Amino acid sequence: MVEKNLQAAIRNYESAAHDGHIEAMNSLGSLFFNELKEYEQAAEWFKKAAERGYTRAINNLGICYELGYGVDGDWDLAFKLY
């Protein structure tokens, strides 16, 4: 069994995300969403990647809106963004 080291993963993904890697932004969002349950952080990272056209992040941000996790429940705003 592989032990998870979330703090190291977050540091590595943040470093790559700050360098502009959209996959790292989405992965960071996934960590915050699935592992840490910090939905506002997750939605912010999904939004950063989605704004750069990363379709998986657009989908993930849509899930945040659908569930009302980490975002305002304003669907009109969600549709205006993309």
mmCIF file as gemmi writes it, N, C-alpha and C atoms, coordinates in Angstrom:
data_model
loop_
_atom_site.group_PDB
_atom_site.id
_atom_site.type_symbol
_atom_site.label_atom_id
_atom_site.label_alt_id
_atom_site.label_comp_id
_atom_site.label_asym_id
_atom_site.label_entity_id
_atom_site.label_seq_id
_atom_site.pdbx_PDB_ins_code
_atom_site.Cartn_x
_atom_site.Cartn_y
_atom_site.Cartn_z
_atom_site.occupancy
_atom_site.B_iso_or_equiv
_atom_site.pdbx_formal_charge
_atom_site.auth_seq_id
_atom_site.auth_asym_id
_atom_site.pdbx_PDB_model_num
ATOM 1 N N . MET Axp A 1 ? 0.842 -1.178 0 1 0 ? 1 A 1
ATOM 2 C CA . MET Axp A 1 ? 0 0 0 1 0 ? 1 A 1
ATOM 3 C C . MET Axp A 1 ? 0.889 1.243 0 1 0 ? 1 A 1
ATOM 4 N N . VAL Axp A 2 ? 0.555 2.186 -0.845 1 0 ? 2 A 1
ATOM 5 C CA . VAL Axp A 2 ? 1.315 3.425 -0.937 1 0 ? 2 A 1
ATOM 6 C C . VAL Axp A 2 ? 0.682 4.453 -0.012 1 0 ? 2 A 1
ATOM 7 N N . GLU Axp A 3 ? 1.496 5.026 0.86 1 0 ? 3 A 1
ATOM 8 C CA . GLU Axp A 3 ? 1.004 6.051 1.772 1 0 ? 3 A 1
ATOM 9 C C . GLU Axp A 3 ? 0.961 7.397 1.056 1 0 ? 3 A 1
ATOM 10 N N . LYS Axp A 4 ? -0.113 8.131 1.253 1 0 ? 4 A 1
ATOM 11 C CA . LYS Axp A 4 ? -0.273 9.433 0.614 1 0 ? 4 A 1
ATOM 12 C C . LYS Axp A 4 ? 0.445 10.494 1.427 1 0 ? 4 A 1
ATOM 13 N N . ASN Axp A 5 ? 1.144 11.359 0.738 1 0 ? 5 A 1
ATOM 14 C CA . ASN Axp A 5 ? 1.756 12.507 1.375 1 0 ? 5 A 1
ATOM 15 C C . ASN Axp A 5 ? 1.146 13.746 0.725 1 0 ? 5 A 1
ATOM 16 N N . LEU Axp A 6 ? 0.016 14.163 1.261 1 0 ? 6 A 1
ATOM 17 C CA . LEU Axp A 6 ? -0.751 15.242 0.653 1 0 ? 6 A 1
ATOM 18 C C . LEU Axp A 6 ? -0.003 16.566 0.649 1 0 ? 6 A 1
ATOM 19 N N . GLN Axp A 7 ? 0.719 16.855 1.694 1 0 ? 7 A 1
ATOM 20 C CA . GLN Axp A 7 ? 1.425 18.134 1.757 1 0 ? 7 A 1
ATOM 21 C C . GLN Axp A 7 ? 2.503 18.228 0.674 1 0 ? 7 A 1
ATOM 22 N N . ALA Axp A 8 ? 3.2 17.148 0.44 1 0 ? 8 A 1
ATOM 23 C CA . ALA Axp A 8 ? 4.215 17.14 -0.622 1 0 ? 8 A 1
ATOM 24 C C . ALA Axp A 8 ? 3.544 17.268 -1.984 1 0 ? 8 A 1
ATOM 25 N N . ALA Axp A 9 ? 2.429 16.584 -2.172 1 0 ? 9 A 1
ATOM 26 C CA . ALA Axp A 9 ? 1.706 16.673 -3.44 1 0 ? 9 A 1
ATOM 27 C C . ALA Axp A 9 ? 1.228 18.099 -3.672 1 0 ? 9 A 1
ATOM 28 N N . ILE Axp A 10 ? 0.677 18.72 -2.642 1 0 ? 10 A 1
ATOM 29 C CA . ILE Axp A 10 ? 0.204 20.102 -2.774 1 0 ? 10 A 1
ATOM 30 C C . ILE Axp A 10 ? 1.355 21.033 -3.134 1 0 ? 10 A 1
ATOM 31 N N . ARG Axp A 11 ? 2.475 20.89 -2.469 1 0 ? 11 A 1
ATOM 32 C CA . ARG Axp A 11 ? 3.644 21.741 -2.778 1 0 ? 11 A 1
ATOM 33 C C . ARG Axp A 11 ? 4.079 21.568 -4.223 1 0 ? 11 A 1
ATOM 34 N N . ASN Axp A 12 ? 4.156 20.337 -4.681 1 0 ? 12 A 1
ATOM 35 C CA . ASN Axp A 12 ? 4.601 20.072 -6.054 1 0 ? 12 A 1
ATOM 36 C C . ASN Axp A 12 ? 3.6 20.593 -7.08 1 0 ? 12 A 1
ATOM 37 N N . TYR Axp A 13 ? 2.323 20.342 -6.852 1 0 ? 13 A 1
ATOM 38 C CA . TYR Axp A 13 ? 1.306 20.84 -7.775 1 0 ? 13 A 1
ATOM 39 C C . TYR Axp A 13 ? 1.26 22.364 -7.776 1 0 ? 13 A 1
ATOM 40 N N . GLU Axp A 14 ? 1.376 22.987 -6.592 1 0 ? 14 A 1
ATOM 41 C CA . GLU Axp A 14 ? 1.366 24.451 -6.532 1 0 ? 14 A 1
ATOM 42 C C . GLU Axp A 14 ? 2.542 25.041 -7.299 1 0 ? 14 A 1
ATOM 43 N N . SER Axp A 15 ? 3.697 24.433 -7.166 1 0 ? 15 A 1
ATOM 44 C CA . SER Axp A 15 ? 4.871 24.913 -7.886 1 0 ? 15 A 1
ATOM 45 C C . SER Axp A 15 ? 4.634 24.867 -9.397 1 0 ? 15 A 1
ATOM 46 N N . ALA Axp A 16 ? 4.112 23.748 -9.873 1 0 ? 16 A 1
ATOM 47 C CA . ALA Axp A 16 ? 3.833 23.613 -11.301 1 0 ? 16 A 1
ATOM 48 C C . ALA Axp A 16 ? 2.706 24.549 -11.737 1 0 ? 16 A 1
ATOM 49 N N . ALA Axp A 17 ? 1.681 24.687 -10.9 1 0 ? 17 A 1
ATOM 50 C CA . ALA Axp A 17 ? 0.55 25.557 -11.24 1 0 ? 17 A 1
ATOM 51 C C . ALA Axp A 17 ? 0.997 27.009 -11.348 1 0 ? 17 A 1
ATOM 52 N N . HIS Axp A 18 ? 1.86 27.434 -10.458 1 0 ? 18 A 1
ATOM 53 C CA . HIS Axp A 18 ? 2.364 28.805 -10.513 1 0 ? 18 A 1
ATOM 54 C C . HIS Axp A 18 ? 3.243 29.033 -11.744 1 0 ? 18 A 1
ATOM 55 N N . ASP Axp A 19 ? 3.754 27.951 -12.311 1 0 ? 19 A 1
ATOM 56 C CA . ASP Axp A 19 ? 4.513 28.041 -13.562 1 0 ? 19 A 1
ATOM 57 C C . ASP Axp A 19 ? 3.595 27.976 -14.786 1 0 ? 19 A 1
ATOM 58 N N . GLY Axp A 20 ? 2.276 27.87 -14.542 1 0 ? 20 A 1
ATOM 59 C CA . GLY Axp A 20 ? 1.316 27.908 -15.637 1 0 ? 20 A 1
ATOM 60 C C . GLY Axp A 20 ? 0.817 26.571 -16.142 1 0 ? 20 A 1
ATOM 61 N N . HIS Axp A 21 ? 1.126 25.491 -15.473 1 0 ? 21 A 1
ATOM 62 C CA . HIS Axp A 21 ? 0.696 24.164 -15.922 1 0 ? 21 A 1
ATOM 63 C C . HIS Axp A 21 ? -0.764 23.925 -15.551 1 0 ? 21 A 1
ATOM 64 N N . ILE Axp A 22 ? -1.614 23.887 -16.569 1 0 ? 22 A 1
ATOM 65 C CA . ILE Axp A 22 ? -3.042 23.775 -16.298 1 0 ? 22 A 1
ATOM 66 C C . ILE Axp A 22 ? -3.437 22.407 -15.729 1 0 ? 22 A 1
ATOM 67 N N . GLU Axp A 23 ? -2.731 21.353 -16.1 1 0 ? 23 A 1
ATOM 68 C CA . GLU Axp A 23 ? -3.037 20.038 -15.539 1 0 ? 23 A 1
ATOM 69 C C . GLU Axp A 23 ? -2.766 20.032 -14.039 1 0 ? 23 A 1
ATOM 70 N N . ALA Axp A 24 ? -1.707 20.721 -13.613 1 0 ? 24 A 1
ATOM 71 C CA . ALA Axp A 24 ? -1.386 20.814 -12.189 1 0 ? 24 A 1
ATOM 72 C C . ALA Axp A 24 ? -2.461 21.609 -11.451 1 0 ? 24 A 1
ATOM 73 N N . MET Axp A 25 ? -2.986 22.657 -12.091 1 0 ? 25 A 1
ATOM 74 C CA . MET Axp A 25 ? -4.065 23.443 -11.479 1 0 ? 25 A 1
ATOM 75 C C . MET Axp A 25 ? -5.279 22.562 -11.228 1 0 ? 25 A 1
ATOM 76 N N . ASN Axp A 26 ? -5.641 21.772 -12.242 1 0 ? 26 A 1
ATOM 77 C CA . ASN Axp A 26 ? -6.78 20.88 -12.105 1 0 ? 26 A 1
ATOM 78 C C . ASN Axp A 26 ? -6.516 19.8 -11.047 1 0 ? 26 A 1
ATOM 79 N N . SER Axp A 27 ? -5.321 19.248 -11.047 1 0 ? 27 A 1
ATOM 80 C CA . SER Axp A 27 ? -4.978 18.22 -10.061 1 0 ? 27 A 1
ATOM 81 C C . SER Axp A 27 ? -5.017 18.775 -8.649 1 0 ? 27 A 1
ATOM 82 N N . LEU Axp A 28 ? -4.559 19.996 -8.505 1 0 ? 28 A 1
ATOM 83 C CA . LEU Axp A 28 ? -4.618 20.657 -7.204 1 0 ? 28 A 1
ATOM 84 C C . LEU Axp A 28 ? -6.069 20.825 -6.767 1 0 ? 28 A 1
ATOM 85 N N . GLY Axp A 29 ? -6.919 21.252 -7.697 1 0 ? 29 A 1
ATOM 86 C CA . GLY Axp A 29 ? -8.339 21.349 -7.39 1 0 ? 29 A 1
ATOM 87 C C . GLY Axp A 29 ? -8.911 20.013 -6.96 1 0 ? 29 A 1
ATOM 88 N N . SER Axp A 30 ? -8.516 18.961 -7.638 1 0 ? 30 A 1
ATOM 89 C CA . SER Axp A 30 ? -9.004 17.621 -7.291 1 0 ? 30 A 1
ATOM 90 C C . SER Axp A 30 ? -8.553 17.203 -5.899 1 0 ? 30 A 1
ATOM 91 N N . LEU Axp A 31 ? -7.322 17.525 -5.541 1 0 ? 31 A 1
ATOM 92 C CA . LEU Axp A 31 ? -6.847 17.221 -4.186 1 0 ? 31 A 1
ATOM 93 C C . LEU Axp A 31 ? -7.666 17.957 -3.133 1 0 ? 31 A 1
ATOM 94 N N . PHE Axp A 32 ? -7.879 19.249 -3.361 1 0 ? 32 A 1
ATOM 95 C CA . PHE Axp A 32 ? -8.654 20.018 -2.399 1 0 ? 32 A 1
ATOM 96 C C . PHE Axp A 32 ? -10.094 19.518 -2.322 1 0 ? 32 A 1
ATOM 97 N N . PHE Axp A 33 ? -10.656 19.125 -3.452 1 0 ? 33 A 1
ATOM 98 C CA . PHE Axp A 33 ? -12.047 18.663 -3.479 1 0 ? 33 A 1
ATOM 99 C C . PHE Axp A 33 ? -12.184 17.286 -2.834 1 0 ? 33 A 1
ATOM 100 N N . ASN Axp A 34 ? -11.418 16.33 -3.315 1 0 ? 34 A 1
ATOM 101 C CA . ASN Axp A 34 ? -11.609 14.929 -2.908 1 0 ? 34 A 1
ATOM 102 C C . ASN Axp A 34 ? -10.947 14.564 -1.586 1 0 ? 34 A 1
ATOM 103 N N . GLU Axp A 35 ? -9.752 15.033 -1.362 1 0 ? 35 A 1
ATOM 104 C CA . GLU Axp A 35 ? -8.991 14.602 -0.184 1 0 ? 35 A 1
ATOM 105 C C . GLU Axp A 35 ? -9.193 15.505 1.03 1 0 ? 35 A 1
ATOM 106 N N . LEU Axp A 36 ? -9.196 16.818 0.789 1 0 ? 36 A 1
ATOM 107 C CA . LEU Axp A 36 ? -9.228 17.76 1.91 1 0 ? 36 A 1
ATOM 108 C C . LEU Axp A 36 ? -10.603 18.361 2.164 1 0 ? 36 A 1
ATOM 109 N N . LYS Axp A 37 ? -11.52 18.168 1.22 1 0 ? 37 A 1
ATOM 110 C CA . LYS Axp A 37 ? -12.878 18.709 1.324 1 0 ? 37 A 1
ATOM 111 C C . LYS Axp A 37 ? -12.881 20.219 1.511 1 0 ? 37 A 1
ATOM 112 N N . GLU Axp A 38 ? -11.907 20.897 0.915 1 0 ? 38 A 1
ATOM 113 C CA . GLU Axp A 38 ? -11.819 22.353 0.929 1 0 ? 38 A 1
ATOM 114 C C . GLU Axp A 38 ? -12.332 22.839 -0.421 1 0 ? 38 A 1
ATOM 115 N N . TYR Axp A 39 ? -13.648 22.947 -0.512 1 0 ? 39 A 1
ATOM 116 C CA . TYR Axp A 39 ? -14.316 23.146 -1.791 1 0 ? 39 A 1
ATOM 117 C C . TYR Axp A 39 ? -14.069 24.519 -2.415 1 0 ? 39 A 1
ATOM 118 N N . GLU Axp A 40 ? -13.932 25.55 -1.604 1 0 ? 40 A 1
ATOM 119 C CA . GLU Axp A 40 ? -13.654 26.874 -2.172 1 0 ? 40 A 1
ATOM 120 C C . GLU Axp A 40 ? -12.288 26.898 -2.849 1 0 ? 40 A 1
ATOM 121 N N . GLN Axp A 41 ? -11.297 26.308 -2.202 1 0 ? 41 A 1
ATOM 122 C CA . GLN Axp A 41 ? -9.957 26.207 -2.801 1 0 ? 41 A 1
ATOM 123 C C . GLN Axp A 41 ? -10.022 25.394 -4.091 1 0 ? 41 A 1
ATOM 124 N N . ALA Axp A 42 ? -10.75 24.286 -4.037 1 0 ? 42 A 1
ATOM 125 C CA . ALA Axp A 42 ? -10.875 23.421 -5.212 1 0 ? 42 A 1
ATOM 126 C C . ALA Axp A 42 ? -11.482 24.197 -6.374 1 0 ? 42 A 1
ATOM 127 N N . ALA Axp A 43 ? -12.573 24.903 -6.112 1 0 ? 43 A 1
ATOM 128 C CA . ALA Axp A 43 ? -13.25 25.64 -7.177 1 0 ? 43 A 1
ATOM 129 C C . ALA Axp A 43 ? -12.343 26.718 -7.758 1 0 ? 43 A 1
ATOM 130 N N . GLU Axp A 44 ? -11.543 27.364 -6.924 1 0 ? 44 A 1
ATOM 131 C CA . GLU Axp A 44 ? -10.62 28.393 -7.422 1 0 ? 44 A 1
ATOM 132 C C . GLU Axp A 44 ? -9.597 27.802 -8.381 1 0 ? 44 A 1
ATOM 133 N N . TRP Axp A 45 ? -9.042 26.636 -8.029 1 0 ? 45 A 1
ATOM 134 C CA . TRP Axp A 45 ? -8.051 26.016 -8.912 1 0 ? 45 A 1
ATOM 135 C C . TRP Axp A 45 ? -8.695 25.497 -10.19 1 0 ? 45 A 1
ATOM 136 N N . PHE Axp A 46 ? -9.898 24.922 -10.074 1 0 ? 46 A 1
ATOM 137 C CA . PHE Axp A 46 ? -10.611 24.489 -11.279 1 0 ? 46 A 1
ATOM 138 C C . PHE Axp A 46 ? -10.876 25.688 -12.182 1 0 ? 46 A 1
ATOM 139 N N . LYS Axp A 47 ? -11.273 26.803 -11.588 1 0 ? 47 A 1
ATOM 140 C CA . LYS Axp A 47 ? -11.587 27.993 -12.372 1 0 ? 47 A 1
ATOM 141 C C . LYS Axp A 47 ? -10.344 28.505 -13.104 1 0 ? 47 A 1
ATOM 142 N N . LYS Axp A 48 ? -9.192 28.515 -12.431 1 0 ? 48 A 1
ATOM 143 C CA . LYS Axp A 48 ? -7.954 28.979 -13.075 1 0 ? 48 A 1
ATOM 144 C C . LYS Axp A 48 ? -7.62 28.141 -14.301 1 0 ? 48 A 1
ATOM 145 N N . ALA Axp A 49 ? -7.759 26.826 -14.171 1 0 ? 49 A 1
ATOM 146 C CA . ALA Axp A 49 ? -7.471 25.946 -15.31 1 0 ? 49 A 1
ATOM 147 C C . ALA Axp A 49 ? -8.552 26.062 -16.38 1 0 ? 49 A 1
ATOM 148 N N . ALA Axp A 50 ? -9.801 26.203 -15.954 1 0 ? 50 A 1
ATOM 149 C CA . ALA Axp A 50 ? -10.905 26.324 -16.905 1 0 ? 50 A 1
ATOM 150 C C . ALA Axp A 50 ? -10.781 27.596 -17.733 1 0 ? 50 A 1
ATOM 151 N N . GLU Axp A 51 ? -10.342 28.67 -17.12 1 0 ? 51 A 1
ATOM 152 C CA . GLU Axp A 51 ? -10.168 29.93 -17.835 1 0 ? 51 A 1
ATOM 153 C C . GLU Axp A 51 ? -9.107 29.817 -18.925 1 0 ? 51 A 1
ATOM 154 N N . ARG Axp A 52 ? -8.241 28.825 -18.81 1 0 ? 52 A 1
ATOM 155 C CA . ARG Axp A 52 ? -7.21 28.585 -19.812 1 0 ? 52 A 1
ATOM 156 C C . ARG Axp A 52 ? -7.627 27.505 -20.812 1 0 ? 52 A 1
ATOM 157 N N . GLY Axp A 53 ? -8.912 27.086 -20.71 1 0 ? 53 A 1
ATOM 158 C CA . GLY Axp A 53 ? -9.465 26.168 -21.69 1 0 ? 53 A 1
ATOM 159 C C . GLY Axp A 53 ? -9.315 24.689 -21.394 1 0 ? 53 A 1
ATOM 160 N N . TYR Axp A 54 ? -8.907 24.333 -20.189 1 0 ? 54 A 1
ATOM 161 C CA . TYR Axp A 54 ? -8.715 22.918 -19.859 1 0 ? 54 A 1
ATOM 162 C C . TYR Axp A 54 ? -10.08 22.278 -19.603 1 0 ? 54 A 1
ATOM 163 N N . THR Axp A 55 ? -10.514 21.412 -20.517 1 0 ? 55 A 1
ATOM 164 C CA . THR Axp A 55 ? -11.879 20.897 -20.479 1 0 ? 55 A 1
ATOM 165 C C . THR Axp A 55 ? -12.19 20.076 -19.229 1 0 ? 55 A 1
ATOM 166 N N . ARG Axp A 56 ? -11.25 19.339 -18.733 1 0 ? 56 A 1
ATOM 167 C CA . ARG Axp A 56 ? -11.498 18.56 -17.515 1 0 ? 56 A 1
ATOM 168 C C . ARG Axp A 56 ? -11.792 19.495 -16.34 1 0 ? 56 A 1
ATOM 169 N N . ALA Axp A 57 ? -11.092 20.624 -16.292 1 0 ? 57 A 1
ATOM 170 C CA . ALA Axp A 57 ? -11.331 21.598 -15.223 1 0 ? 57 A 1
ATOM 171 C C . ALA Axp A 57 ? -12.689 22.274 -15.398 1 0 ? 57 A 1
ATOM 172 N N . ILE Axp A 58 ? -13.086 22.514 -16.652 1 0 ? 58 A 1
ATOM 173 C CA . ILE Axp A 58 ? -14.41 23.081 -16.904 1 0 ? 58 A 1
ATOM 174 C C . ILE Axp A 58 ? -15.472 22.126 -16.362 1 0 ? 58 A 1
ATOM 175 N N . ASN Axp A 59 ? -15.294 20.844 -16.635 1 0 ? 59 A 1
ATOM 176 C CA . ASN Axp A 59 ? -16.218 19.834 -16.122 1 0 ? 59 A 1
ATOM 177 C C . ASN Axp A 59 ? -16.221 19.817 -14.595 1 0 ? 59 A 1
ATOM 178 N N . ASN Axp A 60 ? -15.047 19.845 -13.992 1 0 ? 60 A 1
ATOM 179 C CA . ASN Axp A 60 ? -14.954 19.805 -12.534 1 0 ? 60 A 1
ATOM 180 C C . ASN Axp A 60 ? -15.585 21.038 -11.901 1 0 ? 60 A 1
ATOM 181 N N . LEU Axp A 61 ? -15.377 22.189 -12.517 1 0 ? 61 A 1
ATOM 182 C CA . LEU Axp A 61 ? -15.999 23.406 -12.008 1 0 ? 61 A 1
ATOM 183 C C . LEU Axp A 61 ? -17.523 23.3 -12.135 1 0 ? 61 A 1
ATOM 184 N N . GLY Axp A 62 ? -17.991 22.714 -13.217 1 0 ? 62 A 1
ATOM 185 C CA . GLY Axp A 62 ? -19.424 22.484 -13.382 1 0 ? 62 A 1
ATOM 186 C C . GLY Axp A 62 ? -19.988 21.611 -12.282 1 0 ? 62 A 1
ATOM 187 N N . ILE Axp A 63 ? -19.233 20.604 -11.87 1 0 ? 63 A 1
ATOM 188 C CA . ILE Axp A 63 ? -19.659 19.738 -10.764 1 0 ? 63 A 1
ATOM 189 C C . ILE Axp A 63 ? -19.755 20.551 -9.474 1 0 ? 63 A 1
ATOM 190 N N . CYS Axp A 64 ? -18.799 21.45 -9.264 1 0 ? 64 A 1
ATOM 191 C CA . CYS Axp A 64 ? -18.862 22.323 -8.078 1 0 ? 64 A 1
ATOM 192 C C . CYS Axp A 64 ? -20.154 23.135 -8.091 1 0 ? 64 A 1
ATOM 193 N N . TYR Axp A 65 ? -20.494 23.699 -9.261 1 0 ? 65 A 1
ATOM 194 C CA . TYR Axp A 65 ? -21.738 24.467 -9.364 1 0 ? 65 A 1
ATOM 195 C C . TYR Axp A 65 ? -22.96 23.582 -9.179 1 0 ? 65 A 1
ATOM 196 N N . GLU Axp A 66 ? -22.921 22.401 -9.773 1 0 ? 66 A 1
ATOM 197 C CA . GLU Axp A 66 ? -24.065 21.494 -9.66 1 0 ? 66 A 1
ATOM 198 C C . GLU Axp A 66 ? -24.338 21.132 -8.203 1 0 ? 66 A 1
ATOM 199 N N . LEU Axp A 67 ? -23.268 20.852 -7.457 1 0 ? 67 A 1
ATOM 200 C CA . LEU Axp A 67 ? -23.412 20.443 -6.061 1 0 ? 67 A 1
ATOM 201 C C . LEU Axp A 67 ? -23.489 21.624 -5.1 1 0 ? 67 A 1
ATOM 202 N N . GLY Axp A 68 ? -23.113 22.8 -5.595 1 0 ? 68 A 1
ATOM 203 C CA . GLY Axp A 68 ? -23.095 23.979 -4.723 1 0 ? 68 A 1
ATOM 204 C C . GLY Axp A 68 ? -21.908 23.97 -3.772 1 0 ? 68 A 1
ATOM 205 N N . TYR Axp A 69 ? -20.81 23.354 -4.177 1 0 ? 69 A 1
ATOM 206 C CA . TYR Axp A 69 ? -19.627 23.23 -3.32 1 0 ? 69 A 1
ATOM 207 C C . TYR Axp A 69 ? -18.578 24.269 -3.706 1 0 ? 69 A 1
ATOM 208 N N . GLY Axp A 70 ? -18.315 25.2 -2.802 1 0 ? 70 A 1
ATOM 209 C CA . GLY Axp A 70 ? -17.22 26.146 -2.985 1 0 ? 70 A 1
ATOM 210 C C . GLY Axp A 70 ? -17.498 27.273 -3.945 1 0 ? 70 A 1
ATOM 211 N N . VAL Axp A 71 ? -18.738 27.411 -4.412 1 0 ? 71 A 1
ATOM 212 C CA . VAL Axp A 71 ? -19.11 28.447 -5.382 1 0 ? 71 A 1
ATOM 213 C C . VAL Axp A 71 ? -20.448 29.039 -4.973 1 0 ? 71 A 1
ATOM 214 N N . ASP Axp A 72 ? -20.721 30.225 -5.494 1 0 ? 72 A 1
ATOM 215 C CA . ASP Axp A 72 ? -22.07 30.764 -5.364 1 0 ? 72 A 1
ATOM 216 C C . ASP Axp A 72 ? -22.989 29.898 -6.195 1 0 ? 72 A 1
ATOM 217 N N . GLY Axp A 73 ? -24.212 29.767 -5.795 1 0 ? 73 A 1
ATOM 218 C CA . GLY Axp A 73 ? -25.159 28.939 -6.525 1 0 ? 73 A 1
ATOM 219 C C . GLY Axp A 73 ? -25.753 29.644 -7.731 1 0 ? 73 A 1
ATOM 220 N N . ASP Axp A 74 ? -25.037 30.58 -8.298 1 0 ? 74 A 1
ATOM 221 C CA . ASP Axp A 74 ? -25.537 31.381 -9.411 1 0 ? 74 A 1
ATOM 222 C C . ASP Axp A 74 ? -25.191 30.711 -10.732 1 0 ? 74 A 1
ATOM 223 N N . TRP Axp A 75 ? -26.135 29.935 -11.278 1 0 ? 75 A 1
ATOM 224 C CA . TRP Axp A 75 ? -25.902 29.235 -12.543 1 0 ? 75 A 1
ATOM 225 C C . TRP Axp A 75 ? -25.707 30.201 -13.686 1 0 ? 75 A 1
ATOM 226 N N . ASP Axp A 76 ? -26.404 31.35 -13.636 1 0 ? 76 A 1
ATOM 227 C CA . ASP Axp A 76 ? -26.235 32.335 -14.707 1 0 ? 76 A 1
ATOM 228 C C . ASP Axp A 76 ? -24.785 32.781 -14.797 1 0 ? 76 A 1
ATOM 229 N N . LEU Axp A 77 ? -24.139 32.981 -13.647 1 0 ? 77 A 1
ATOM 230 C CA . LEU Axp A 77 ? -22.736 33.36 -13.624 1 0 ? 77 A 1
ATOM 231 C C . LEU Axp A 77 ? -21.879 32.241 -14.21 1 0 ? 77 A 1
ATOM 232 N N . ALA Axp A 78 ? -22.179 31.018 -13.86 1 0 ? 78 A 1
ATOM 233 C CA . ALA Axp A 78 ? -21.406 29.878 -14.364 1 0 ? 78 A 1
ATOM 234 C C . ALA Axp A 78 ? -21.466 29.827 -15.882 1 0 ? 78 A 1
ATOM 235 N N . PHE Axp A 79 ? -22.629 30.053 -16.465 1 0 ? 79 A 1
ATOM 236 C CA . PHE Axp A 79 ? -22.761 30.002 -17.906 1 0 ? 79 A 1
ATOM 237 C C . PHE Axp A 79 ? -22.087 31.186 -18.58 1 0 ? 79 A 1
ATOM 238 N N . LYS Axp A 80 ? -22.028 32.322 -17.922 1 0 ? 80 A 1
ATOM 239 C CA . LYS Axp A 80 ? -21.359 33.493 -18.489 1 0 ? 80 A 1
ATOM 240 C C . LYS Axp A 80 ? -19.848 33.295 -18.529 1 0 ? 80 A 1
ATOM 241 N N . LEU Axp A 81 ? -19.309 32.528 -17.592 1 0 ? 81 A 1
ATOM 242 C CA . LEU Axp A 81 ? -17.865 32.322 -17.535 1 0 ? 81 A 1
ATOM 243 C C . LEU Axp A 81 ? -17.372 31.521 -18.732 1 0 ? 81 A 1
ATOM 244 N N . TYR Axp A 82 ? -18.189 30.594 -19.233 1 0 ? 82 A 1
ATOM 245 C CA . TYR Axp A 82 ? -17.723 29.697 -20.284 1 0 ? 82 A 1
ATOM 246 C C . TYR Axp A 82 ? -18.752 29.618 -21.361 1 0 ? 82 A 1
